[in-house]
Amino acid sequence: MHGGDEVVAAPAEPPQPLDWKFSQVFGERTAGEEVQEVDIISAIEFDKTGDHLATGDRGGRVVLFERTDTKDVGSATIHGVSRRDLERMDYLISRHPEFRYKTEFQSHEPEFDYLKSLEIEEKINKIRWCQTANSALFLLSTNDKTIKFWKVQEKKVKKISDMNLDPSKAVGNGSIASSSNSSSPKPCLANGSSLGGSYNYLSHDFSFPPGGLPSLHLPVVTSQETNLVARCRRIYGHAHDYHINSISNN
């Protein structure tokens, strides 16, 4: 303070409380819109870090979400304090938790038990997270009768370019379609031979590039997109006399 001036510190604004809303379906619903039975969420589970969320619905689908608001401070600590200590202090986090869609997959399908004349619906009753390994996510999901063990991992999908093919003549299986054989189909016998005699497929369907053989080149991988792939690693089925209500890891 100089010359009688007084400095007064303004009180810090308290963090805004979380505004919780309950909904058993994804997305915003307009007034009067009917909710489909298969879209109703029937199971929800956080992993032990709180960074991943899994939900299951009555349609047998499992949807995974990933937390995004703690990327800059790390998943294990917030402001240098461990998550366990924050829970003990009941600390109010200044930022609202945000989750973004990660992936989804069809976990269960409707079945019918012919021995007991019983319909087994695809509704997910419970989801349990398992220990992660090699950046892959593992989880268990179950309906009334069948438990499935899932692995969700990122896979690179390669894209090939620089092919010596004319895109206008290329078809889905990689062969060349020309006007000589596409306009009038040739009759074939059962063993695959043709009735119309021999045909010179090399002259009709293949043409050398203008530069000759030296201009031929191998395909080149241009990009590798990363996609999440869910694979069922194991199925525990038909081992329970009564309906499954919950599952636990051991």
HUJOKA-V445971 format. One record per helix or strand. SS is the DSSP state (H for helix, E for strand). FROM is the first residue (numbers start at 1). TO is the last residue. If there is no record, write none. Layout:
ss from to
SS FROM TO
SS FROM TO
This chain:
ss from to
H 37 39
E 41 46
E 52 57
E 61 67
E 77 78
E 81 82
H 83 89
E 99 106
E 111 113
E 118 120
E 126 129
E 133 133
E 136 142
E 147 161
E 170 170
E 176 176
H 179 182
E 188 188
E 194 194
H 201 205
H 213 215
E 220 236
